[in-house]
Amino acid sequence: DQQVKQNSPSLSVQEGRISILNCDYTNSMFDYFLWYKKYPAEGPTFLISISSIKDKNEDGRFTVFLNKSAKHLSLHIVPSQPGDSAVYFCAASALAGNQFYFGTGTSLTVIP
Amino acid sequence: EAQVTQNPRYLITVTGKKLTVTCSQNMNHEYMSWYRQDPGLGLRQIYYSMNVEVTDKGDVPEGYKVSRKEKRNFPLILESPSPNQTSLYFCASSGLAGYNEQFFGPGTRLTVL
């Protein structure tokens, strides 16, 4: 039973435009959320995180929004760059941040 | 260079032949974890360790064992591998248990025939 879901397997955007990646979760006990980026043949790398006490966190071109009532989070990338082309995973943690649940990933392609 | 290393990177084996995938980190991290990545299922946590001699089951621990005798090492043991354990495995570590981003290794591609 997938507790963290990314319903869009892929997304294509033009360079310079906004990329919006979505993630839904079912477990109301999740209190910490993260986004990771993964290039082929490499391990995931951390991108940005948000605690459940916040509804927004920004880091440069990346912003994560959390809507607890809807159990939904999104990652905005503005402006999108070709180097952002990768698979993006959202993750949520339970048990004081020791157990993690990942989504199935969204493959982002940024077209030059 | 701060990193998480895994060995081997690729392994083809046969059903029932015990194997160990090693994981080592040089960042003095307390928390370490193993994941498997499968198409359509994303990454799923197998086991995690909050510190030396402390390990706990993740979401999919069946068929796997781990040990944490030293802070830097966290080997994954498959005592009797089966074809459904064919997967891409990642080891990860973070500075403190809880609420921290994890650093991932490059992955181990395992095929069990």
Contacts between the chains, C-beta under 8 A, distances in Angstrom:
chain1	res1	chain2	res2	distance
A	2	B	41	7.7
A	2	B	42	7.7
A	4	B	42	7.6
A	6	B	42	7.7
A	32	B	99	5.3
A	34	B	101	6.2
A	36	B	104	7.9
A	41	B	106	7.5
A	41	B	107	7.6
A	42	B	106	6.1
A	42	B	107	7.5
A	43	B	4	7.4
A	43	B	90	5.4
A	43	B	92	7.5
A	43	B	104	3.2
A	43	B	105	5.3
A	43	B	106	5.3
A	43	B	107	5.6
A	44	B	43	7.4
A	44	B	90	7.2
A	44	B	104	4.9
A	45	B	104	7.0
A	46	B	101	3.6
A	46	B	102	6.9
A	46	B	103	7.5
A	49	B	101	6.2
A	51	B	99	7.5
A	89	B	42	6.3
A	89	B	43	6.5
A	91	B	43	7.7
A	93	B	98	7.7
A	93	B	99	7.2
A	96	B	97	7.7
A	96	B	98	4.8
A	96	B	99	7.6
A	97	B	97	7.0
A	97	B	98	3.1
A	97	B	99	4.0
A	97	B	100	7.0
A	98	B	31	7.3
A	98	B	48	6.0
A	98	B	50	6.2
A	98	B	56	7.1
A	98	B	97	5.6
A	98	B	98	5.7
A	99	B	45	6.4
A	99	B	48	6.8
A	99	B	56	7.7
A	99	B	58	6.1
A	99	B	59	7.5
A	100	B	33	7.2
A	100	B	45	5.4
A	100	B	58	7.8
A	100	B	102	7.7
A	101	B	45	7.3
A	101	B	59	6.8
A	102	B	35	7.5
A	102	B	42	4.5
A	102	B	43	4.0
A	102	B	44	7.1
A	102	B	45	7.9
A	103	B	42	5.3
A	104	B	40	6.1
A	104	B	41	6.4
A	104	B	42	4.0
A	105	B	42	5.6
